[in-house]
């Protein structure tokens, strides 16, 4: 059951997170290959009502990695020039699964249309190339950090459940001190 305080936090924070996502054009990707070797990269993205869409070449390392392993971590981060401190840049990170979208599906048309609306005809040109694949990123757990001591865990199918992480970014609960025997 959501308390009144949690509901107010959610009502204030969720529009801020949506605005933050809308202000970003690219997202950082942490992928891994079939052997588990990590790779950091980025991709332009579009956000639709059912998730994030990216169009990437399988000639790129992250494009190959997404086909080898659907698990990835994603980060949207505030530009350094906009931040009050480079030590506390706003960021949204989330764990996700990448779903390869079939070219003959309605989802492909929807994803390409969302990307095209955001980035123009370049997307239409890339989408017809056989080495470019459309992936839908499905987030399942996230963290929004707005500054020092302001980290919020996001969960639920659409990352709409908010929890203020007062115990650090990892969210590990503090263990009670052991009672000493007398």
C-alpha positions, 0 to 999 in steps of 0.5 A: 500500500502506498503512503501519502508521502510516497504518492507525493514523491511519485507525483513529483518525481515521475514527471521530472524523470520523463522530462529528463528522458525527453531531453536526452538524445542518446543512451549509453549501453553496457553490453557483453559478447558471447564470452561475457566480455563487456563493451561500453557504447552509445546509441540514439534512441526514441521512447515509445509507449512500450519502451526504448527503441534503438537502431544499430548495425550488427557491424558495430560491437554493441550490435553483435553483442545485443544479438549474443546476449539480450541482457544489458545496462543502460544509462541516460546522463546529464551533460557535464556542461549542464551539471552543477558538479561533475560528481553528481550529474543527473542520471537514469540507469536501468537493467534491461533486456533487448528484444530483436524486432522482426522487420516484418512486424508492426513493432518494427514499423512503430519503432522506426517511425518513433526514431524517424520522428525524432531524428529524421530521414537518416533513420529511414535510410538506415532502416532499409540496410540489412546490417541494421537491426531494431531493438526494443529495450525493456527496462525492469529495474532502474535508478534515478540519481538527481544529486548527492543523497538523492537516489531513487529506485524505480521498479515495476513494469514501467518503472513507475514504483519509486523508492528513495534510496537513503542507504546509498545507490546500491540499496543494500539494507543496513544490517542491525548491530549484533546483540552482545551476550552478557 
